[in-house]
Amino acid sequence: MEETIKKAKLSVAALFYKLFIDLFACCILIGFIWFPRDLINYFTTKLEITNRRIKGKIGLINTNELDSPLNKINSVQIKQGLFGKLFNYGTIIITTSSTTFEFSYITKPNEFKSILNNQIEAYEENKMNMQAKKIADAMNK
């Protein structure tokens, strides 16, 4: 029984900033490639925490997906530049036991990290309580 705890959102301010640069780049023809790429990334990036796992997806054609139990997460890092601090968005870097995933332009990254760390602790605590209950039940038999 899995329930969603928090869904991450991409920053609209970051999107407007990137689209402004893309429009400027359109003047030199590079923006025709960047503009659709940024829109696709904005609408296809998903990141959410459930009570048991973290799920994420980036991309439309070339996708990068994260689906990991909370106990397999080794670290969570936040990267924020000047505009990221001003408009409260950043890159969340999640390292699991097997690989590293980067989710860029996530709104309120520090809040997301805090909630994720709290869920990891709650998951571990729940797991220990379940094990203790099983041991107690086995000893009572």
C-alpha positions as CSV (number, residue, x, y, z in Angstrom):
1,M,0.0,0.0,0.0
2,E,2.0,2.9,-1.3
3,E,0.9,6.5,-0.9
4,T,2.5,9.6,-2.4
5,I,4.1,11.9,0.1
6,K,5.5,14.7,-2.1
7,K,5.6,15.5,-5.8
8,A,8.4,17.8,-7.0
9,K,7.5,20.6,-9.4
10,L,9.8,22.3,-11.9
11,S,10.3,26.0,-11.4
12,V,8.3,28.3,-13.7
13,A,10.8,31.1,-13.1
14,A,13.6,28.8,-14.4
15,L,11.4,27.9,-17.4
16,F,10.9,31.6,-18.3
17,Y,14.6,32.3,-17.8
18,K,15.6,29.5,-20.1
19,L,12.9,30.4,-22.7
20,F,14.1,34.0,-22.7
21,I,17.6,32.8,-23.4
22,D,16.2,30.4,-26.0
23,L,14.3,33.3,-27.7
24,F,17.5,35.3,-27.7
25,A,19.3,32.4,-29.2
26,C,16.6,32.1,-31.9
27,C,18.2,35.2,-33.4
28,I,21.3,33.0,-34.1
29,L,19.3,29.9,-35.0
30,I,20.4,27.8,-32.1
31,G,17.2,28.6,-30.2
32,F,15.1,26.6,-32.6
33,I,16.7,23.5,-31.1
34,W,16.9,24.7,-27.4
35,F,13.4,26.1,-27.2
36,P,11.5,22.8,-27.9
37,R,14.0,20.9,-25.8
38,D,13.4,23.0,-22.8
39,L,9.6,22.8,-23.2
40,I,9.8,19.0,-23.5
41,N,12.0,18.7,-20.4
42,Y,9.6,21.0,-18.5
43,F,6.5,19.0,-19.3
44,T,8.1,15.5,-19.1
45,T,10.1,15.7,-15.9
46,K,8.4,14.0,-12.9
47,L,9.8,13.4,-9.4
48,E,7.9,12.1,-6.5
49,I,8.3,10.5,-3.1
50,T,6.1,7.8,-1.8
51,N,6.1,6.2,1.6
52,R,8.2,3.3,0.2
53,R,10.2,4.6,-2.8
54,I,11.3,7.6,-4.9
55,K,10.2,7.7,-8.6
56,G,11.5,10.0,-11.3
57,K,11.5,10.4,-15.1
58,I,13.1,12.8,-17.4
59,G,12.6,13.0,-21.2
60,L,10.2,12.1,-23.9
61,I,12.1,10.0,-26.4
62,N,15.4,9.5,-24.6
63,T,14.2,8.9,-21.1
64,N,16.1,8.5,-17.8
65,E,14.0,6.9,-15.0
66,L,14.6,6.5,-11.3
67,D,12.6,4.0,-9.3
68,S,14.4,3.1,-6.1
69,P,13.3,2.0,-2.6
70,L,14.0,4.6,0.1
71,N,16.6,2.3,1.8
72,K,18.7,2.2,-1.3
73,I,19.3,6.0,-1.4
74,N,22.9,6.9,-0.4
75,S,22.8,10.7,-0.6
76,V,20.7,13.6,-1.8
77,Q,22.5,16.8,-2.9
78,I,21.2,20.2,-4.0
79,K,22.9,22.5,-6.5
80,Q,21.7,26.1,-6.8
81,G,23.2,29.1,-8.6
82,L,22.4,32.8,-8.2
83,F,19.1,32.6,-10.1
84,G,18.2,29.4,-8.3
85,K,18.6,31.0,-5.0
86,L,16.6,34.1,-6.1
87,F,13.7,32.1,-7.6
88,N,14.0,29.1,-5.3
89,Y,14.8,26.3,-7.7
90,G,17.8,24.0,-8.2
91,T,19.1,20.7,-9.2
92,I,18.5,17.7,-7.0
93,I,21.1,15.0,-7.3
94,I,20.1,11.6,-5.9
95,T,22.7,8.9,-5.5
96,T,21.4,5.3,-5.1
97,S,23.4,2.2,-4.5
98,S,23.8,1.7,-8.3
99,T,23.8,5.1,-10.0
100,T,23.3,8.9,-9.8
101,F,20.3,10.9,-11.1
102,E,20.1,14.6,-11.7
103,F,16.7,16.4,-11.8
104,S,17.2,20.1,-12.8
105,Y,15.1,23.1,-12.2
106,I,13.1,21.6,-9.3
107,T,11.0,24.2,-7.3
108,K,11.8,24.3,-3.6
109,P,14.7,21.8,-3.7
110,N,15.6,22.1,0.0
111,E,12.1,21.4,1.1
112,F,12.0,18.3,-1.2
113,K,15.4,17.1,0.2
114,S,14.1,17.6,3.8
115,I,10.9,15.6,3.1
116,L,12.9,12.9,1.3
117,N,15.3,12.6,4.3
118,N,12.4,12.4,6.7
119,Q,10.7,9.7,4.7
120,I,13.9,7.7,4.6
121,E,14.1,7.9,8.4
122,A,10.4,7.0,8.8
123,Y,10.9,4.1,6.4
124,E,13.9,2.7,8.3
125,E,12.1,3.1,11.6
126,N,9.0,1.4,10.3
127,K,11.1,-1.4,8.9
128,M,12.8,-1.9,12.3
129,N,9.5,-1.9,14.1
130,M,8.1,-4.6,11.8
131,Q,11.2,-6.7,12.3
132,A,11.0,-6.3,16.1
133,K,7.3,-7.3,15.9
134,K,8.1,-10.4,13.9
135,I,10.8,-11.4,16.4
136,A,8.4,-10.9,19.3
137,D,5.7,-12.9,17.6
138,A,8.2,-15.7,16.9
139,M,9.3,-15.8,20.5
140,N,5.7,-15.9,21.8
141,K,5.0,-19.0,19.8
